[in-house]
Amino acid sequence: MPHLEAVNSTPTRADVWNVSNAHCLAQYQILAEAEPDLLVRVLNLFALQFLTPVQVNAERLDDLLSIDMTIDGLSWHRAEVIAEKLRNLISVCSVNLQNADAAWNTPAQAAG
């Protein structure tokens, strides 16, 4: 019987969930039907990833619920995956994801 040997092979693709990947400040804008459990379902997607939002603002506008959320400590790829999961929630109409770090780093242009 051959002895067990450690196999040292290089990974075939980047580990996008690796904690050493660059983190961003993600800003989510969610528009959904105003359901009593919607806010909990939205926040649960972040809680399952052990992520705590920096800021959450929810406002009911007639039959719609507008949720603005800022969260840090995740890679851009991870932010996009969560945005896609948010889009798949029942009663969610739209999800807009922006990299708030990029918005702060972009030089402002003066109106001329």
C-alpha positions in Angstrom: 0.0 0.0 0.0 1.5 3.4 -1.0 2.2 6.0 1.7 -0.1 9.0 1.8 1.5 12.1 0.4 0.4 15.7 0.6 -0.7 17.1 -2.7 0.6 20.6 -3.4 -1.4 21.9 -6.3 -2.2 25.5 -7.1 -5.9 26.5 -7.1 -7.4 26.7 -10.6 -9.4 29.9 -9.8 -9.4 32.7 -7.3 -11.2 32.1 -4.0 -13.6 35.1 -4.2 -14.8 34.4 -0.6 -11.3 34.7 0.8 -11.1 37.3 3.6 -7.9 38.7 2.1 -9.7 40.0 -0.9 -10.3 43.8 -1.0 -13.4 44.8 0.9 -15.7 47.6 -0.2 -18.5 49.7 1.3 -21.6 48.5 -0.5 -24.8 50.5 -0.7 -28.1 48.8 -1.4 -31.3 50.5 -2.5 -34.2 48.1 -2.4 -37.8 48.7 -3.5 -40.4 46.1 -2.6 -44.0 45.6 -1.7 -44.7 46.5 1.9 -44.9 43.1 3.5 -44.7 42.8 7.3 -41.8 40.3 7.2 -39.8 41.9 4.4 -37.3 43.8 6.4 -36.5 40.7 8.5 -36.0 38.6 5.4 -33.7 41.2 3.9 -31.6 41.6 7.0 -31.4 37.8 7.4 -29.5 37.5 4.2 -26.7 39.6 5.8 -27.0 37.9 9.2 -26.4 34.5 7.6 -23.1 35.8 6.3 -22.2 37.2 9.8 -22.5 40.8 8.4 -23.9 43.7 10.3 -25.1 46.8 8.4 -23.4 50.1 9.0 -26.7 51.9 8.4 -30.3 50.9 7.5 -33.1 53.2 6.6 -36.6 51.9 5.8 -39.5 53.9 4.7 -43.0 52.9 3.7 -44.5 54.7 0.7 -48.1 53.6 0.4 -47.9 49.9 -0.8 -44.1 50.0 -1.2 -41.2 49.8 1.2 -37.9 51.6 0.3 -34.8 50.2 2.1 -31.5 51.9 1.9 -28.6 50.0 3.5 -24.9 50.5 3.8 -22.7 47.6 4.7 -18.9 47.0 4.9 -16.6 44.1 5.3 -17.4 42.2 2.1 -15.8 41.9 -1.3 -17.6 43.3 -4.3 -18.3 39.8 -5.6 -19.9 38.9 -2.4 -22.0 42.1 -2.5 -23.2 41.2 -5.9 -24.1 37.7 -4.9 -26.2 39.1 -2.0 -27.8 41.6 -4.3 -28.9 38.7 -6.6 -30.3 36.9 -3.6 -32.2 40.0 -2.6 -33.7 40.2 -6.1 -34.9 36.7 -5.8 -36.9 37.4 -2.6 -40.7 37.4 -3.1 -42.2 40.9 -3.2 -38.8 42.6 -4.1 -39.3 44.9 -7.1 -35.8 46.2 -7.6 -32.3 46.2 -6.1 -29.7 48.8 -6.9 -26.1 48.1 -5.7 -23.4 50.7 -5.7 -19.8 50.7 -4.4 -19.8 53.6 -2.0 -16.0 53.5 -1.9 -15.8 54.2 -5.6 -18.3 57.1 -5.3 -16.1 58.7 -2.6 -12.9 58.1 -4.6 -14.3 59.6 -7.9 -13.3 63.3 -8.2 -16.3 65.6 -8.3 -16.9 67.4 -11.6 -18.0 71.0 -11.5 -21.1 71.9 -13.5 -20.1 74.3 -16.2 
